[in-house]
Amino acid sequence: SDYSSALPDLELDDEIDTMHVDPVTDSAIPIQRTQSLIIGSEQEAKPVIVDSTAEVLVIREEVLKEMEERKQQVRDTKAWIQNGLMTVVGFGVMAYLQTLEAVAGGQ
């Protein structure tokens, strides 16, 4: 090709002799050419494009449902931790008040 002088020209040229003369037998042997990968891939059956919109919507709904379940789990965990902390604080306040009452009442 005319665009790339650094790369060898891999295009077929009809003027090139495709016969090779074997010096031992002095007979002409045809040169074997390999097929390009592009030619092979063009001949392969192309995959059928399926309308995947319905499948994508189903997957989207599943993901949204899982996200909502995860958010609910996080909310439940936060509520459990908050209830536990409030119990500890309430117990501490009650202990403080009882200690304060005992110290003040004993005078």
Secondary structure, DSSP 8 states (H G I E B T S, - for coil): --S-SSS---S--TTS--EEEETTTTEEEE------HHHHHHHS--------HHHHHHHHHHHHHHHHHHHHHHHHHHHHHHHHHHHHHHHHHHHHHHHHHHHHHT-
